[in-house]
Amino acid sequence: MSDPKNDATKLPLTDNGLGANGAAGKPAKGGLGWKLFPLLLVTFFAGGVAGLYFQPPGMKAFFGLTGLEPGGGTDTPIAVAMAQVQAQEQVAVVSEGDIFALGRVLPDGDVLAVATPFGASDARLQAIEVREGDSVQRGDVLAVLDNKSQLDNALATAEANLRVKEAALLQTQETIRASRAEAQANLERAIATADQAQSELDRLAPLAERGVATQAALDTAAARADEAKRDVERNRATLSRYKATSGAVQADIAVAEANLEAARVDVQRARSDTERALVRAPIDGMVLKVNSQIGEKPATGGIIELGDTRQMMVEAEVYQTMIGRVAIGDPVTVTAEALDGPLTGVVSAIGLEIGRQSITSDDPAANTDARVVDVIVRLDAASSEKAKRLTNLETIVRIDAGRGE
């Protein structure tokens, strides 16, 4: 017969909340549900990532039926084209030999900020003669300053003084001419008198020898002849003073001519000063922007922005690590959302200096301290016509590196 104690130890135990020693213990935790929950989370996350990245046929069909787009509920969709990602992140990516860069549309020679002339001082705008979009020629008046009347008066004063100096020169010349004529007449009269006195002396000399004329009459005739000769010499000296080669005449004329020349210089200076009231176009081009209004002091950044839009270009910023692959003549394609089609052109110039990137996107995470080299793209005639009213448009530039002629 078996031992009851030994048999009791062989009986199966039941979970009745008591421990092995018969004492009450903590309830046991749940089964497989708690163990599988983290695995389910990992599975769902991996499936979502795989679906967004690879977009399997089933997910594509789902989006096609519902009309939804991946990431369409946000301002920055997750699934975007590679070129768009490159543009937003401003990373020049090499793909099949192409170089991508950000650029901006500019007129040939860049945009000129037309400032006021030197010496305009505190003058304000009196009139603006052009509007945005107007075509102008070099030298055309773009704006007029309120110092114009003052400068015009100064010019009128200088011109009046010039006329006075011209009259003074004419007066000096006429005075010299009249004095010369008078001296010539006096000389001729003195010569005639001297000849007469000499004739009288010659007539009395033989008479005095024969005792017909007195010695006193002879002496008187001799004195008159001698005085007439001296009068001739004096008038001849006076006449020589008014000859063209005379120093006195040259001095008088020189003074009058010098005063006239000074008056002409004053007029020239006053006329050039009137240009300080006029803002003129330095080049042929189009008025892109007017920065000031009538009555205001001219803007420090220029009154008017002007550009030669007959030939447009694109300034692209290529990363320094890729600039070695760009060559003059490489074909270029330029795209932007504002354009109804791509622009085309060729690389016309490559910068000689590495600088800091200046063309950036609105993405706060964009790299704003990249080292780039400016590359100038010259657009063809058709593309220039499309882009002539889109100065500073931000574009995506694709350079077919190494394909230039």
Helices and strands as residue ranges (DSSP letters): H 4-9, H 32-54, H 57-66, H 82-89, E 94-95, E 98-114, E 125-128, E 135-136, E 141-145, H 148-210, H 215-241, H 247-274, G 275-277, E 278-280, E 285-290, E 304-319, G 323-325, E 331-335, E 343-356, E 371-379, H 381-387, E 394-400
